[in-house]
Amino acid sequence: MTIVLLLVGLGLIVLGADWLVEGASSIARKVGVSEFVIGLTIVGFGTSCPELVVSLTGAFAGNADIAVGNVIGSNIFNVLFILGLTALLCPVSMTLENRKCDIPLTLCVTALFLVLGMNRTFLGIGAGNGLHRWEGALFLLLFAGYIVHAFKNGKPSAEEGAAGQSWPVWLAVMFVVSGLAGLIFGGNLFVDKATVLARDLGVSDKFIAVTVLAGGTSLPELATSLVAALKGRDQLALGNILGSNVFNILLILGSSALITPLSFASVTLMDAAVLLSSMLLLLIWAYTGRRERIDRWEGMLMLILFGAYYYYLFINL
């Protein structure tokens, strides 16, 4: 029964990702914005719902510090593993706007998050590392500006406008909502049953924590990006990853810090270095090799770095 439910969860993830990609692409054509912007906003927000629920629940319960580790781990997983695996299977195209604005903007948000959160370590000021309420409010203001900027500048290309079918808005919205529900419910079912199965097979709790549970909240991003790339919706896949990372920092941590200040006591310099390096690597890929895409060898290197980081986490648990 555990294996059957595991397969049901996996099926819901795949089906949900397919519906979400098709519905989101149709909405993009209807409202006259690029698939990248839809991936950045609607899809990025939807696939970040697991992180949002975990973080806000912890904040209201007075245990919001889990949100910081959850976001850092999720953002590293998003870039190095999900985008790396996606590029390895199907090179991910980049536009001039991606290279000059979207990727540098996500890098700046990541750097700001680390500088403000680890001000004692990096700047030598403050009583300790953490985010205060005013910094949470700042993140939410930046998030609002980010959304306005995205929709203001996200015009579709001629290829996007001509590609694919355009459904009625109500039907496209139904597909998006149903797809998100399938991703989230299927993801939770998959993680729960994978944990049970791993324990039945004698796998240690330490290994389960580093693999199944750590990647569990990023399953929606993984499925959506892979399906989008395989369907030729590279911009939606890239927008999903960048949007999820920005949402995780500005919206999720901003909201959590506004409820209760967040501590960075459990964040190591290695965690911060890998998080920042993942975005720096993405910026480098934008100007090396074939500049209009993330190539397969670049995706392979990202996966190798991800594996090295997870090995480091595993031996230091």
Buried (B, 14 or more C-beta within 10 A) or exposed (E): EEEEBBEBBBBBBBBBBBBBBBBBBBBBBBBEBBBBBBBBBBBBBBBBBBBBEBBBBBBEEEEBBBBBBBBBBBBBBBBBBBBBBBBBEBBBBBBEBBBEBBBBBBBEBBBBBBEBBBBBBBEEEEEEBBBBEEBBEBBBEBBEEBBEEBBEEBEBEEEBBEBBEEBEEEEBBBBBBBBBBBBBBBBBBBBBBBBBBBEEEEBEEEEBBBBBBBBBBBBBBBBBBBBBBBBBBBBBBBBBBBBBBBBBBBBBBBBBBBBBBBBBEEBBEEBBEBBBBBBBBBBEBBEEBEEBBBBBEBBBBBBEBBEEBBEEBEEEE
